Amino acid sequence: MKVLITGGAGFIGSALVRLIIRTTDWTVGNVDKLTYAGNLDSLAEARHHSRHVHYQVNICDRTAIRAIFKTFQPDAVVHLAAESHVDRSIDGAAEFIQTNLVGTFTLLEESLAYWRSLKESARMRFRFQYVSTDEVFGSLGSTGKFTEESAYQPNSPYAASKAGADHLVRAWHQTYGLPTLCTNCSNNYGPFHFPEKLIPLTIIRGLRGQSLPVYGMGENVRDWLHVEDHAEALALVLLRGIPGRTYNLGGDSERRNIDVVRSICALLDEMVPSDVSQPRAKLIQLVTDRPGHDQRYAIDAGRIERELGWRPKRSFENGLRQTVRWYLDNECWWAPIMSGTYRGQRLGLKKWC
């Protein structure tokens, strides 16, 4: 199979590319324009593999996307390319609308034209798989979980842009018959995670003895899914998912943000004892909350377990320990990022300070 993956040099996309190259005989066409969060080094051994080709192209560039379809001739598209950080969307929503909505529309249009040009047997095999987020559903109270039937109520510019793209994907299936698949996942963590996000930022700042900012009182709850479990689920949905369906993907690992940060501090104290006598948890600093910060996310992943037999393999405790160890062992990956334009500074308050 020939799979065209957008955003394949990003966090989740690179995990999927690595999985495909390592465990299948598929060929990957990797469309990634290499924004600040795109990094070909995240592909590791897959980067220079004979079954991987990288196209440095913006998904909004319709002419370039059309040319890739013509030359690569994919059997499937897995669309992960997105602007993905809520804080950045607060500071500047325009890029999120352009990439997440216009980019998805462009890919849908070109996929539809390509799909219609295929012979019947190839049309039957073709899939367009879109990777979305649980944030499209808004915020939960203290109980309950998001299901595939949950109402949409996005509360940030990022979530709204992803919700709109979800609806475009559904419409292209319902109206034009394009064989689409959609997944909505909970918060990911693991190796090669860009260090503006909570877990890698806490690891790096804790390692350096810097303050550890936590929004509000740290009571916001997220369901954590290891990125390699997520990649395995995406490959399974691509192979066995029913066109037109949505599948929720979660780690069944709800944690308060403050507890996640404390767990990282404890792991760092164990793995890299500090010269300072106080534990790293003393570095935690409660800061002004994010505008419109959703209180709780939780995913009911029952459908994919019942229909496709998928469950996450990694517990949060083991996965977090492995993630901390990976960052300790791979400073050569994250240090250049931290020495560039992004240095761990607070984002998402530009219009509020």
C-alpha angles and dihedrals in degrees: 000000000000113000125191108208121190117206091021094152092056128091101274095025094055090050089055093047091050091049094050095048092045100045109025142042092236124129118231127211105196116203110192127143090202103237120177091291097044114094126171089202087069088070090067110179092002094063097083098025117132091236094056126078125177124214113193095209137136110239089223090063099095096185092053093045091051090052091051091053090050096050102033097038098198127206089209142010123217109192115204102138109122147131098252115174116101094205092054090050089056091053094045123005097174095080090050092053091047098047102031099040108021092037092051091047090051092051092047092051094048092043090051093050091047093046092051090053094057127098114258096259092051091046089055091054098043120106134183108203120191122197114211139162142252088238090083088075095059124220130339128212122232093294139038135047137242115261130185087265096053116126118252116248109156114187105187132054088248093052092045092052091050092046090053090051090050089057092048091054091050092048093051088054097045097041104033103021095240106165099242134173126193131195128190113199136190124235113313127213136173141088122350094022111156106250098238089080124089103257102043092039091052091048094051097042091045090050089053094046093244127144115281110222117210120185118244111327094331092248096125111116127217133181108230124216123184110238093231091055087050093051091051090051092050092052090049094050090049091054101039110013120120113244112251093028131118122214124198114217120199140159097223086230111121114182136167112243091239090055092050091053092047091051091053090049091052092049092049091049088053098043101035110022110208124236086227114084096226121085117251091248085078087069092066112116123187109222137185109297124251113264109260092005110183112233103215142003125189129167129215102208094179096120096059091044093050097041104032104018097239125151128159111263099201125074116220092242094054093039093051092048090051091047094052090048091050092054091048090052097042108051086136088071101046103030095072089051092052092048092055130068093307112065102163096278122157114270132190100047101083093110096039106050 
